[in-house]
Amino acid sequence: MVSIDDIEADIISLINDKQQVTSDELSAFAASIGMNDEMLKRGLAELESANIIASRSSGGILTYYLLNDEPSLRRIMIVEDDKNINKLMALSVGKGFDIVQMYDGGEALQKIRNEKPDLVILDLMLPGADGLEICQRIKKDPGLSDTVVIIISAMDATSNRFKGIKYGADYYVKKPFDPGELRSLVTIFLKKKGKKFDPLIDLPNEDKISAALEKAVESTNSSYEISRIRLEGLASFARRFGNSSAITILRLVSQILQDKAREVGNNVFVGFLNSDDFIIAGDNKNVLEVRNRISSEFNAVLPFIYQSEGYKPIEKGIEDMYGAEKPPLSLVYKLIKKDSLIERRAEILKKKPQEDQNIGAYTYDELRHMLESDDLDITITRDPNGVRLSVGKGGKHS
């Protein structure tokens, strides 16, 4: 009989090899070695309880990460003036960290400079100095810029999420927050083994998008759909305002999309094609609901985006800049028809060498072709210094 220690060792080995593993991949792996669901759940629960692994649901996919075993405690500073909420945040983060609780923004800023915490959880409305000011000062200080900042606020996210991301916040969480989500975010930000966790890059990758594509091909459910969300105009926006501003917009859309998919639930899948395209899949009613919600928030935040780049204040109108035309930004949705998907998929498989014809495993270039996103004008890469955006000379998007 397989022991729980053997099961846990197999789980750790699999996650270590792949850096991150989905619940579906773990279930398939368990079945391949004769491990039943009950033993798998027990092994995962014990490993999470021991802080050896952590899980997070993102883009409709539950993903497990292997954590570093560090002898020293990572320091977290919670800055929230409501003592009850501050206490709830501390309890949510849980044990295994050195937690410092602060209630005044001005005092917290001085303490942050002196103690250099690894992660700061910030409310926006604070006495002394507000959360956005603290975030901006942290990220502009060379000695603090690597500090992870999570903003948690009950204020309207329409403009505040954008401002927080623009000022360098790593994630924006709306109140009331899910304690489990906060704990998983903090744990993965600080302890994830391998590459530093980034909510943009860590959206479901090519393996998971490939699986969603195969599901769309094989599904007999006529209500299941896969579609593309393009950030139309991002290349022109980057050329005018710089790559950093364009990455801010991508992060904004990524976090809104993850929020809306989580709100709608019902297994709505979202992924990122490492360009100006996102993928969304699921039951067409749920996909439409996510699309409507993200469109509403994105259109509401657009005036603040333009204002931040020098356009006239919102109350005076934004139709004209100081002598320059406004580069348009919009979200464009395209349903990928099943017959087109099957045809393009067949083209890809035909070009592959016989030994590489592994259905369900595609590169980003192959996925873009199948999802009708060949006219690539933006590419996202990652190096030790973080996310980088490159603007090509591609033609106008269709």
Protein Blocks (a to p, Z undefined) as FASTA:
>chain_A
ZZfklmmmmmmmmmmmnopacfklmmmmmmmnopafklmmmmmmmmmmnomaccddeehi
acdddddddfbdcddddddfblklmmmmmmmnoghiacdddfbfklmmmmmmmnopabdc
ddfbdghiafklmmmmmmmmmklmmpccddddfbdfklmmmmmmmnopabdcdddddfkl
mmmmmmmmmmoghjdddfklmpccfklmmmmmmmmmmpmbfkbccdddddehklmmmmmn
ojklmmmmmmmmmmmmmmmmmmnmnoiacddehiabdcdeddfklmmmmmmmmmmmmmmm
mmmmmmmnopacfklopkbcehiacdddddddddddfklmmmmmmmmmmmpcfklmcghi
acfklmmmmnopabccbdcdddfkbccddddfbdcdZZ
